[in-house]
Amino acid sequence: MSRTLPSVDMVVVGGGWSGSIIGKEMAAAGNRVVMLERGAPQWTSPDFQSPRIHDELRYNTRQHFVQNAAKETYTFRNNQDQTALPMRVLRFAIPATGLGGCGVHWSGALYRYDEVEFKMRSHYTRRYGASIFDPEITNQDWPLSYHDLEPYYDRFEKLVGASGQAGNIGGVLQKGGSPFEATRRNPYPNPPMKVPYAPALFGEAAAKLGYHPYIQPSALSTRPYINPEGLNMNACVYCGFCSDFGCEHFAKASPQVCILPAALKQPTFELRTHAHVLRVELSSDRKTARGVSYVDAAGEELFQPADAVFMCAFAINNTRLLLLSGIGAAYDPATGEGTVGRNYTHQTTGSVNLFFDEKTRLNPFMGAGAVAVTMDDFNSDNFDHGPHGFVGGGYIQIQVTGAAPISFHPTPKGSPAWGSAWKKNAATCYNRAMPIQITAASSAYRGGCLSLDPTYKDGWGQPLLRITYDYPENDVRLSAFLTEKAETIGKRMRGVIMTEPGAAKRPYSTASYQTSHLTGGAAIGMDRADSVVNRWGQSRDVPNVFVAGSTVFPQNSGWNPTNTVGAMAYWVSDAVRTRYLRQPGRLIPS
Amino acid sequence: MSHDQTRPRRRDLLSTLAVGVPTVIAGLASGSRTGDAENIKPAGGVEPPESSKGREPWLILTSDEVSALTAVMGRLIPSDSLGPGASDSGGVAFIDRQMASAYGAGDHFYSMGPFAPGAASQGYQLSFTPSQMFRIGLEKLQNHIGAGQSFADLAVADQDDLLSKMENGEIDLSPVPSAAFFGNLLSWTQQSFFADPMYGGNKNKVGWVLVGFPGAYSSYSEYVEDYGMNWQYPPTSIAEDQDMVMPNPNRGDAQ
């Protein structure tokens, strides 16, 4: 029997970027907000401080900040004919547990989507005809445009002290930026990052080939900066312990650095850590959420009544929470009926390993999460898709996150994996090898979906989330195309003497790391037939439930999701403040 | 400062390797992984540290397991002309501590049944925690070798042959698939060699010196755009560098 707590206006599930922004915005508007974070409280100081934080075994290999698979994992199968099995060790992605969520251990790549990504179906159909889409592809338009979201991108970029060179301000192209960029109202608040050697060599070769390389925009501040919340950031020092690590320097944006202190200053905001939410409790007609049930650190089950619920857990864990709570109709890939779990996507990748001559010293340990030279010549619809027969694109780049050697000790494919020969190769290649990386769109298809597993349970006795996914042929062709382009650039780079292309191939595997950009499952869309939430992130079935994060993306683009996640958190906050609270419980008109 | 012992050696290494190996990449080894099998003495005639002689206060390993792991890890990352290998840099102590840790006991391992082999794309589906995998695997390896001798007693060439067969899943260590066991042995051996020395392996930062990783420095602001610079400072580690100060090029620390 669970104990009922005093009621509040709003409960926020999850203490990552979305939850921290929405929680702060709601509390600042005078609402009583409780944020429930399943993990531990953790702060830049003392928790992320040097030298302790520079521990690759703890933070990268043993995944200190990552969801503990022993308690909660995912089951996986490539298709409906297989029996899903649990990921007994988490490899394919690094969903976070702990205050700040993935905003602690992320890399900080901070791209906007462009106009086309929000018109995925209609744009490609208009330019190429409907047959450009394979019949299985279920990509759809967002019910909002880039221009709707632009002011919110601007806001999130200022919050995180974004660094970069704008490419297009108010329609005027800017030197040093990407000419493909959608128009923006403001430059980035901070100048672009410094460029390590390997990305510089990549940029030089890409420019020689007529492409348009630029320095990747990032959420790592490049100078002392005070954000609009009055919170301080420092300049990144390129320590090379960034992705997978917490930032000791207050330089990589995190909820801890950029917004949680402002939320906690609100008298109506309360943070509870070690609070694992089990489900949203519904009224008897299942049309209203009454609040959430959660288990606290002592194992006691509590009921927190609230007038509105914001699902801000890790990406697809929000879709699981919808399914566990019985909100909306579960998607059935056999019939195409139902929407919850539909249009699950990931991120299509590819890579080309480069090996350099003996004169080259890349010093790969001098880096930072998002420090890269990148290019969008083959992203989105920036090139003619007609001859290629696929939709979507991706960026090609060299990014130097750091080079701690448990995870970074490149040797050529097919060479010995151990013994003196391996040792010699590891010594020879460490300072002379670097991958070109490809991050590409992931198209939704009929069979790719999320559902509750019929067999396997989590540590609280609830069904695990089952992922059914393989690369659709569209994305296999996309990855092959981009990998070939990347290899051409690699071969032009000074000092490169060998290239190893690695395009994405079926079957998609969870045995190794893909990305953590898990998207879809609670798609945003035009109507009840194609979406779980409306354009304000509001549940179509239970209107006092709002869903945040990349789980609402109807498919994934060729860029990292976090800038769009942050912008959407502000977009949802504004809609709730200015529209929903006037008539709580009702669906906000589109 | 004492970096002369490290960087010049690495420079010599690269130039030495740049000749005489007819491969695509200058300096790259190819073919047999045991090409340097004769060079099993640590560079400079340094005696192996005590850890490889089984005199640690072992947390969990038996003396037979210590003996087997010392020999196995000594082949996976051998001591040779490039410097000490995994066993001679505390690698067995690393494994002992990891096996005894919460991680070794499976605190991050989803252990609920039912178990099924599954497809390769579904990842690891065995029921063994990391620690169980090592314990059972070592026992079955000893059974495979047979009574009267141990892995450590085998000739180096026979050790390598046995490890190759494990790598390819060609010997029966049931219930542990030999390739999976080998994969774990290799991955933990590399972890021991490249993790911060506070975990017991990588003594004297030999793994970091080998590849040229500087360790736990906290800033490269001043160097990141100095392309191709020759980083000559000795590596730093967490345990010994609580009060670490970055080298300052203006003080001539690099000279």
Interface residues (C-beta under 8 A of the other chain):
Chain A: S50 P51 R52 H54 D55 E56 L57 T61 R62 Q63 N68 A69 A70 T73 F76 R77 N78 Q82 T83 A84 L85 P86 M87 R88 V89 L90 R91 F92 K194 V195 P196 Y197 A200 A235 C236 V237 Y238 C239 G240 E248 F355 D357 E358 T360 R361 N363 F365 M366 G367 A403 A404 P405 I406 H409 P412 S415 P416 A417 W418 G419 S420 A421 W422 K423 K424 N425 A426 A427 T428 C429 Y430 N431 R432 T455 Y456 K457 I497 M498 P507 Y508 S509 T510 A511
Chain B: R10 L13 L14 S15 L17 A18 V24 I25 A26 G27 L28 A29 S30 G31 S32 R33 T34 G35 D36 A37 N39 R75 L76 I77 P78 D80 L82 G85 Y103 G106 D107 H108 F109 Y110 S111 M112 P114 A116 G118 A119 A120 S121 Q122 G123 Y124 Q125 L126 D160 L163 E167 L186 T189 Q190 Q191 F194 A195 D196 Y199 G207 W208 L210 V211 G212 F213 P214 G215 A216 Y217 S218 S219 Y220 S221 Y223 V224 E225 Y227 G228 M229 N230 W231 T236 I238 D241 Q242 M244
